[in-house]
């Protein structure tokens, strides 16, 4: 007995039992049977590496608790079935000796539960490194690795694809600062520098897998739609198939894709230039900030031929008849008739105006070419009032005659109109509904028309582009919803800004609430960037240096908004900076 105590605990209970003597135990807590694939994977692993973990058994007892000669497998039923599968394949004999651990001291149910529950799967990064070593150093294929370790070949390939990811990002994943879904998004490119820049650039914003893919592929979804994957591949481009999302592929050569987009847009621009425009500019993105300061051409009603006029009258009569008996069945026909009427009554530019204006050809959000016509550059706009100083002098005289200010000094005109403005302010304050219309009119003028003189209210609307911080954000669910809402309102408004007041005044109360809400939403800016700890008062002057007075004042107001900052002369005693 003393000799038995000297035998190591981990080896003294190991016994060799013929496979045919091993039976399934009713005490095994795993009631859901192993799948055929799991048994097959175990069999392959045992054949290659042997049984790394021995089944735990106890003697089977018959009547009067006498041993039957068989043994119950309390833990390791999958291994028993795998060995039986090897017998069926004639890899081993039916009575093959199987090493087992004989345990009669512990509760069989507890043993079975402990083996199935108290364990942890390998970290995916560790799996990747282990699989990569077998694949790269030992020449094993994904299928061989999968067969030996009880996983699918797809899982092995996914783990191996992590080899394309930067070591820096893998370390972040191990540290819990990134999840597996985010990490796998970076496998679409092996450019480690780009991967790290994209992760850094996401900051505190949307860092979802979709956002990462969108940033890595530079919003190429609509570009791929515009160019076509077939044309891209024909030009030598490579498509990377995402192992984690087999439905989608990613165009690896962003430079090639951008070139193909520009070339196709240029072909569209040539047809627009043939319409008679003085200039046409091509770009992938529409520059809202640039065109905000540009004037646009006025439109006029198109002159209809006799045949077109007759067609219009017929359409209008048919439309009126259907409108009186509108139903679900007639909606499609009404919509078609309205589109045909709109095509006939659509306003156009004067040919002489087209000759001095231009257009922009850009890539639209739907993956189609977007054409914006009728813009005037500063040098083209100067021609409107006549040629040279004589033309401008004529404009001044006409304006004085129209406003009744001829012969009055500038100071007197300013004083008189100041009194009139004060009276108007007082009246407007006492007419809430009129004030709501005026505020809505001012916001809409800024959001939908590129004029500064449509409203006399000093209301600013600073619409900030988000695409610089998040490329492709216009393709997001929110971005598409905003664009659709904007287009819906645009379709209801007249092309001529002078008709804006009438439109706004005709809106219901719901419209007067929803339209300014949309306009205000365009100016909302809550973008944060990594390392943004707030404005340092000492840095503020640097941010506005070089601006003109008006622009400097407006920028300073934006920078200090909500910070409680006061100039030194207005600060309470003992305060040296921001005042709460």
C-alpha positions in Angstrom: 0.0 0.0 0.0 2.9 2.3 0.8 4.2 1.8 -2.8 0.8 2.9 -4.2 1.0 6.2 -2.3 4.3 7.0 -4.0 2.8 6.8 -7.5 2.0 10.3 -8.9 -1.8 11.1 -8.5 -2.1 12.0 -12.3 -0.9 8.5 -13.4 -1.9 6.1 -10.7 -5.5 5.8 -11.9 -4.8 5.5 -15.7 -5.9 2.1 -17.0 -6.0 0.6 -20.5 -9.6 -0.6 -21.4 -10.6 -2.4 -24.6 -12.7 -0.1 -26.7 -15.6 -2.6 -26.7 -15.7 -2.5 -22.9 -16.5 1.2 -22.8 -20.2 2.2 -22.6 -22.1 5.5 -22.5 -22.8 6.6 -18.9 -26.3 7.7 -17.9 -24.5 10.1 -15.5 -23.0 12.1 -18.3 -24.5 15.6 -18.1 -24.2 16.2 -21.9 -27.7 15.2 -23.1 -27.5 16.9 -26.5 -25.6 14.4 -28.7 -22.4 15.3 -30.6 -22.9 16.2 -34.2 -21.5 14.0 -36.9 -19.1 16.8 -37.9 -17.8 17.1 -34.3 -17.2 13.3 -34.1 -15.5 13.3 -37.5 -13.2 16.2 -36.4 -12.3 14.4 -33.1 -11.5 11.2 -35.0 -9.2 13.1 -37.3 -7.5 14.8 -34.4 -7.0 11.6 -32.5 -5.6 9.9 -35.6 -3.1 12.7 -36.0 -2.1 13.6 -32.5 -3.4 10.7 -30.3 -5.9 11.2 -27.4 -4.7 14.3 -25.6 -7.3 14.0 -22.9 -8.3 10.6 -21.6 -11.9 9.7 -20.9 -12.9 9.5 -17.2 -14.6 6.1 -16.3 -16.0 4.1 -13.5 -16.9 0.3 -13.4 -20.3 -0.7 -14.5 -22.2 -2.4 -11.6 -24.8 -5.1 -12.2 -27.2 -6.9 -9.9 -26.1 -6.8 -6.2 -23.5 -4.1 -7.2 -21.2 -6.7 -8.9 -18.9 -5.4 -11.7 -20.0 -6.4 -15.2 -16.5 -6.1 -16.7 -17.6 -3.0 -18.6 -16.9 0.6 -17.9 -19.1 3.8 -18.0 -17.7 6.9 -19.6 -18.7 9.7 -17.3 -16.6 12.3 -19.3 -15.4 11.7 -22.8 -18.3 10.3 -24.7 -17.3 12.2 -27.8 -13.9 10.6 -27.8 -15.5 7.1 -27.4 -17.7 7.7 -30.4 -14.7 9.1 -32.4 -12.7 5.9 -31.7 -15.7 3.8 -32.8 -15.8 5.8 -36.0 -12.1 4.9 -36.5 -13.0 1.2 -36.0 -15.6 1.6 -38.8 -13.0 3.1 -41.0 -10.6 0.2 -40.2 -8.1 2.4 -38.6 -8.0 0.5 -35.3 -9.3 -2.8 -33.9 -12.6 -3.3 -32.1 -10.7 -4.2 -28.9 -8.1 -1.4 -29.3 -6.8 -0.5 -25.8 -7.9 3.0 -24.8 -6.1 4.9 -22.0 -8.7 6.0 -19.5 -8.7 7.6 -16.0 -10.5 5.4 -13.5 -12.2 7.6 -10.8 -14.4 6.0 -8.2 -13.7 8.6 -5.5 -15.6 11.6 -6.9 -19.2 12.2 -7.9 -19.7 11.2 -11.5 -22.1 14.0 -12.3 -19.8 16.6 -10.9 -16.9 15.2 -13.0 -19.0 15.3 -16.2 -20.2 18.9 -15.4 -16.7 20.2 -14.6 -15.2 18.9 -17.8 -18.0 20.5 -19.9 -18.3 23.8 -18.1 -15.1 24.7 -16.4 -13.1 25.5 -19.5 -12.3 28.5 -21.7 -12.0 28.7 -25.5 -8.8 30.0 -27.0 -8.6 33.7 -27.7 -9.1 34.2 -31.5 -5.8 36.0 -31.7 -4.1 33.0 -30.1 -5.9 30.7 -32.5 -4.7 32.9 -35.4 -1.1 32.7 -34.3 -1.3 28.9 -33.8 -3.0 28.3 -37.1 -0.6 30.6 -38.8 2.4 28.7 -37.5 0.9 25.4 -38.8 0.1 26.9 -42.1 3.2 29.0 -42.8 5.9 26.8 -41.1 4.5 23.3 -41.4 2.7 23.7 -44.8 -0.7 22.5 -43.5 -3.7 23.6 -45.5 -6.8 25.2 -43.9 -8.7 22.0 -44.5 -6.0 19.9 -42.8 -5.9 22.3 -39.8 -9.7 22.2 -39.6 -9.9 18.4 -39.7 -7.4 18.1 -36.9 -8.9 20.7 -34.5 -12.6 20.3 -34.8 -13.4 23.5 -36.6 -14.5 24.3 -40.1 -12.1 25.3 -42.9 -14.0 28.7 -43.1 -13.1 29.4 -39.5 -9.4 28.6 -40.1 -9.3 30.8 -43.2 -10.9 33.6 -41.2 -8.4 33.3 -38.4 -5.5 33.2 -41.0 -6.9 36.3 -42.6 -6.1 38.2 -39.4 -2.5 38.0 -40.6 -3.3 41.1 -42.7 -4.0 43.1 -39.6 -1.5 45.5 -38.0 0.2 44.1 -34.9 -0.8 47.4 -33.2 -4.4 46.6 -33.8 -4.1 43.0 -32.7 -2.6 44.2 -29.4 -5.5 46.6 -29.0 -7.8 43.6 -29.5 -6.0 41.5 -27.0 -6.3 44.4 -24.5 -10.0 44.6 -25.0 -10.0 48.0 -26.7 -11.4 46.6 -29.9 -13.8 43.7 -30.5 -13.5 40.9 -33.0 -16.1 42.3 -35.3 -14.2 45.5 -35.6 -10.9 43.7 -36.0 -12.1 41.6 -38.9 -13.1 44.7 -40.8 -9.4 45.5 -41.3 -8.7 42.3 -43.1 -9.9 43.8 -46.4 -6.5 45.5 -46.8 -2.9 44.7 -45.8 -1.9 48.3 -45.6 -1.0 48.5 -41.9 -0.4 52.3 -41.9 -3.8 52.9 -43.5 -5.5 50.5 -41.0 -4.0 52.4 -38.0 -4.9 55.8 -39.5 -8.5 54.8 -40.0 -8.8 53.5 -36.4 -7.2 56.7 -35.1 -9.4 58.8 -37.3 -12.7 57.2 -36.1 -12.0 58.8 -32.7 -15.1 58.8 -30.5 -17.5 58.6 -33.4 -19.0 55.6 -35.1 -16.4 52.7 -34.9 -18.7 49.9 -36.1 -17.5 47.3 -38.5 -19.5 49.0 -41.3 -17.9 52.4 -40.5 -14.4 50.9 -40.6 -15.1 49.2 -43.9 -16.5 52.4 -45.3 -13.5 54.4 -44.2 -11.0 51.7 -45.5 -12.8 51.6 -48.9 -13.2 55.4 -49.1 -17.0 55.3 -49.5 -16.6 53.2 -52.7 -20.1 51.7 -52.6 -21.6 54.4 -54.8 -18.4 54.7 -56.8 -18.5 51.0 -57.6 -22.1 51.4 -58.6 -21.3 54.3 -60.9 -18.2 52.6 -62.6 -19.4 49.0 -62.4 -17.4 46.2 -61.0 -16.9 44.7 -64.4 -15.4 47.9 -65.8 -13.2 48.1 -62.7 -11.9 44.6 -63.1 -11.4 45.1 -66.9 -9.1 48.0 -66.1 -7.0 45.8 -63.9 -8.6 46.3 -60.5 -8.7 43.6 -57.8 -11.8 42.8 -55.8 -11.2 41.5 -52.3 -13.9 39.2 -51.0 -14.6 39.6 -47.3 -14.3 36.2 -45.6 -16.6 37.5 -42.8 -19.3 38.8 -45.1 -19.4 36.7 -48.3 -22.2 38.9 -49.8 -19.8 41.8 -50.3 -16.6 42.4 -52.0 -14.3 45.4 -51.8 -12.4 47.2 -54.5 -8.8 47.2 -53.4 -7.4 49.8 -55.8 -8.9 53.1 -54.6 -6.7 55.2 -56.9 -7.9 53.3 -60.0 -11.5 53.5 -58.9 -11.2 57.3 -58.4 -9.7 57.6 -61.8 -12.4 55.6 -63.5 -15.1 57.7 -61.6 -13.5 61.0 -62.8 -13.2 59.7 -66.4 -16.8 58.7 -66.5 -17.9 62.0 -65.0 -15.8 63.8 -67.6 -17.7 62.1 -70.4 -21.0 63.3 -68.8 -19.5 66.8 -68.5 -18.8 66.9 -72.2 -22.5 66.5 -73.0 -23.4 69.2 -70.5 -20.8 71.6 -72.0 -22.4 70.9 -75.4 -25.6 72.5 -74.0 -23.8 75.9 -74.3 -22.5 76.5 -70.8 -19.3 78.5 -70.5 -17.7 76.1 -68.1 -18.3 72.7 -66.5 -16.3 71.4 -63.5 -16.0 67.7 -62.5 -15.5 66.4 -59.0 -16.5 63.3 -57.0 -18.1 65.4 -54.2 -20.4 68.4 -54.5 -18.7 71.4 -52.8 -21.6 73.0 -50.9 -19.3 75.5 -49.2 -18.0 76.9 -52.5 -21.4 77.2 -54.2 -23.0 78.8 -51.1 -21.4 82.2 -52.2 -22.2 81.8 -55.9 -25.2 83.3 -57.6 -27.4 81.3 -59.9 -29.3 82.1 -63.1 -32.9 83.0 -63.0 -35.2 80.7 -64.9 -38.1 81.6 -67.2 -41.1 79.6 -68.4 -40.4 77.6 -71.4 -42.2 78.6 -74.6 -44.4 75.8 -75.8 -45.2 74.9 -79.3 -48.8 74.6 -80.4 -48.6 70.8 -80.2 -47.1 71.0 -76.7 -49.7 73.5 -75.5 -52.5 71.2 -76.7 -50.8 68.2 -75.0 -50.5 70.2 -71.8 -54.2 71.1 -71.8 -55.2 67.4 -72.4 -53.0 66.2 -69.6 -54.3 68.8 -67.2 -57.9 67.9 -68.0 -57.2 64.2 -67.5 -55.4 64.9 -64.3 -58.2 67.0 -62.9 -60.7 64.2 -63.7 -58.6 61.6 -62.0 -58.0 63.8 -59.0 -61.8 64.1 -58.4 -62.1 60.3 -58.2 -58.7 59.5 -56.6 -58.2 55.9 -55.4 -55.4 53.5 -54.9 -55.8 52.3 -58.5 -55.4 55.8 -59.9 -52.4 57.0 -57.9 -49.8 55.6 -60.3 -51.6 57.2 -63.3 -51.9 60.5 -61.4 -48.2 60.4 -60.6 -47.3 59.7 -64.2 -49.5 62.5 -65.5 -48.0 64.9 -63.0 -44.5 64.1 -64.1 -45.4 64.7 -67.8 -47.0 68.0 -66.9 -43.9 69.0 -64.9 -41.7 68.2 -67.9 -43.8 70.5 -70.1 -44.0 73.4 -67.6 -40.5 73.1 -66.3 -38.7 76.5 -66.3 -35.5 76.9 -68.3 -32.5 79.2 -68.5 -32.3 81.9 -71.2 -29.8 80.9 -73.9 -27.9 84.2 -73.5 -27.6 83.4 -69.7 -26.3 79.9 -70.3 -23.4 81.3 -72.4 -22.0 83.0 -69.3 -22.8 80.4 -66.6 -21.5 77.0 -65.7 -22.4 73.7 -64.2 -21.0 71.1 -61.8 -20.9 67.4 -62.6 -20.5 65.3 -59.4 -21.2 61.8 -58.2 -24.6 61.6 -56.6 -25.5 59.6 -53.5 -27.4 57.0 -55.5 -24.3 56.2 -57.6 -25.5 58.2 -60.6 -24.0 61.4 -62.1 -25.5 64.5 -60.6 -25.6 67.7 -62.7 -26.0 71.1 -61.1 -26.5 73.8 -63.7 -26.7 77.6 -63.8 -24.0 78.8 -61.4 -22.2 82.2 -61.9 -18.6 82.8 -61.0 -17.8 86.3 -59.7 -16.2 87.4 -63.0 -19.3 86.2 -64.9 -21.8 87.8 -62.4 -20.3 91.3 -63.0 -21.8 91.3 -66.5 -25.4 91.3 -65.2 -25.7 95.0 -64.4 -24.2 96.3 -67.6 -20.7 96.9 -68.8 -18.2 98.9 -66.7 -18.9 101.9 -64.5 -21.7 103.2 -66.7 -23.7 100.0 -66.1 -23.2 100.2 -62.3 -24.1 103.9 -62.3 -27.3 103.1 -64.1 -28.2 100.5 -61.5 -27.7 102.9 -58.7 -29.9 105.6 -60.3 -32.6 103.0 -60.9 -32.5 101.8 -57.3 -32.7 105.4 -56.0 -35.7 106.1 -58.2 -37.5 102.9 -57.1 -36.9 103.4 -53.3 -37.5 107.2 -53.2 -34.0 107.9 -51.8 -32.9 110.1 -54.7 -31.4 113.4 -53.5 -31.1 112.2 -49.8 -27.8 111.8 -48.1 -26.6 108.3 -47.0 -26.7 109.4 -43.3 -30.3 110.5 -43.6 -31.4 107.4 -45.4 -29.8 105.3 -42.7 -31.5 107.3 -39.9 -35.0 107.1 -41.5 -34.7 103.4 -42.3 -33.5 102.8 -38.7 -36.8 104.3 -37.4 -38.7 102.2 -39.8 -36.8 99.1 -38.7 -37.6 99.8 -35.1 -41.3 100.1 -35.8 -41.2 96.8 -37.8 -39.4 95.0 -35.0 -42.0 96.1 -32.5 -44.8 95.0 -34.8 -43.2 91.7 -35.5 -42.8 90.9 -31.8 -46.6 91.3 -31.5 -47.4 89.0 -34.4 -46.1 85.5 -33.4 -47.5 83.7 -36.4 -45.9 86.3 -38.8 -42.6 86.0 -36.8 -42.7 82.2 -37.3 -43.1 82.6 -41.0 -40.3 85.2 -41.1 -37.9 83.0 -39.2 -38.8 80.0 -41.3 -38.3 82.1 -44.5 -34.9 83.2 -43.3 -33.7 79.7 -42.4 -35.0 78.3 -45.7 -33.3 81.1 -47.7 -30.0 80.0 -46.1 -30.5 76.3 -46.5 -32.1 76.1 -50.0 -31.1 79.3 -51.8 -27.7 80.8 -52.4 -28.7 84.4 -51.8 -28.0 86.7 -48.9 -30.8 89.3 -49.6 -33.9 87.1 -49.5 -34.5 87.9 -45.8 -34.0 91.0 -43.7 -33.6 88.9 -40.5 -30.1 88.5 -39.3 -30.3 84.8 -38.8 -27.3 82.7 -39.6 -27.3 79.0 -40.6 -23.9 77.3 -40.6 -24.2 74.0 -42.3 -21.1 71.9 -41.5 -20.1 69.1 -43.7 -19.5 65.7 -41.9 -17.8 63.9 -44.8 -14.4 65.2 -44.0 -14.4 63.4 -40.7 -16.4 60.4 -41.9 -16.0 59.7 -45.6 -19.1 58.1 -47.1 -21.3 59.2 -44.2 -23.8 60.5 -46.8 -24.5 56.8 -47.7 -25.4 56.0 -44.1 -29.1 55.5 -43.0 -29.2 59.0 -41.4 -27.4 60.6 -44.3 -29.8 59.2 -46.9 -32.8 60.2 -44.7 -31.5 63.8 -44.5 -30.9 63.9 -48.2 -34.3 62.5 -49.0 -36.0 65.0 -46.7 -34.0 67.9 -48.3 -34.9 66.8 -51.8 -38.6 66.4 -50.9 -38.7 70.0 -49.7 -36.7 71.3 -52.6 -39.3 69.7 -55.0 -42.0 71.8 -53.4 -40.3 75.1 -53.7 -40.1 77.4 -56.7 -36.8 77.9 -58.5 -37.1 81.6 -58.1 -36.1 82.8 -54.6 -38.5 85.7 -54.8 -41.4 83.3 -54.6 -40.1 81.8 -51.3 -42.2 84.1 -49.0 -45.4 83.1 -50.7 -44.5 79.4 -50.4 -43.6 79.6 -46.7 -46.7 81.7 -45.9 -48.9 79.0 -47.5 -47.7 76.2 -45.3 -49.9 74.7 -42.6 -48.8 74.8 -39.0 -47.2 71.4 -39.3 -45.2 72.6 -42.2 -44.1 75.7 -40.3 -42.8 73.4 -37.6 -41.2 70.6 -39.6 -39.5 72.8 -42.3 -37.5 75.0 -39.8 -36.7 71.8 -37.8 -35.1 70.4 -40.9 -33.1 73.6 -41.6 -31.9 73.8 -38.0 -30.8 70.2 -38.1 -28.4 71.0 -40.9 -26.4 73.2 -38.6 -26.2 70.8 -35.7 -22.5 70.0 -35.1 -21.5 67.6 -32.3 -18.4 66.1 -33.9 -15.7 65.1 -31.5 -12.1 64.1 -32.3 -9.7 62.1 -30.3 -7.7 64.3 -28.0 -10.2 67.2 -28.1 -10.1 68.5 -24.6 -11.8 71.8 -25.2 -10.6 75.2 -26.4 -7.5 76.7 -24.7 -8.1 80.4 -24.4 -4.5 81.0 -25.2 -4.9 79.1 -28.5 -8.0 81.0 -29.6 -6.2 83.9 -31.3 -4.2 81.5 -33.4 -7.4 79.9 -34.7 -8.8 83.2 -36.1 -5.6 84.9 -37.1 -5.7 86.1 -40.7 -9.4 86.4 -41.0 -11.2 89.6 -41.9 -13.0 91.5 -39.2 -16.5 90.2 -39.8 -15.3 86.6 -40.3 -13.1 86.9 -37.3 -15.9 88.1 -35.0 -18.2 85.3 -36.2 -15.5 82.6 -35.7 -14.7 84.0 -32.3 -18.3 83.8 -31.3 -18.5 80.1 -32.4 -15.3 79.2 -30.5 -16.4 80.8 -27.3 -20.0 79.8 -27.3 -21.1 78.2 -24.0 -17.6 78.7 -22.4 -18.6 81.5 -20.1 -15.5 83.5 -21.3 -15.4 87.3 -20.5 -12.8 89.9 -21.4 -10.5 91.0 -18.5 -12.4 94.3 -17.8 -15.7 92.4 -17.3 -14.4 89.6 -15.1 -15.2 89.5 -11.4 -12.3 90.0 -9.0 -10.1 86.9 -8.7 -11.3 85.4 -11.9 -8.7 85.0 -14.7 -10.5 83.0 -17.4 -13.8 81.4 -17.9 -16.6 82.4 -15.7 -19.2 79.8 -14.7 
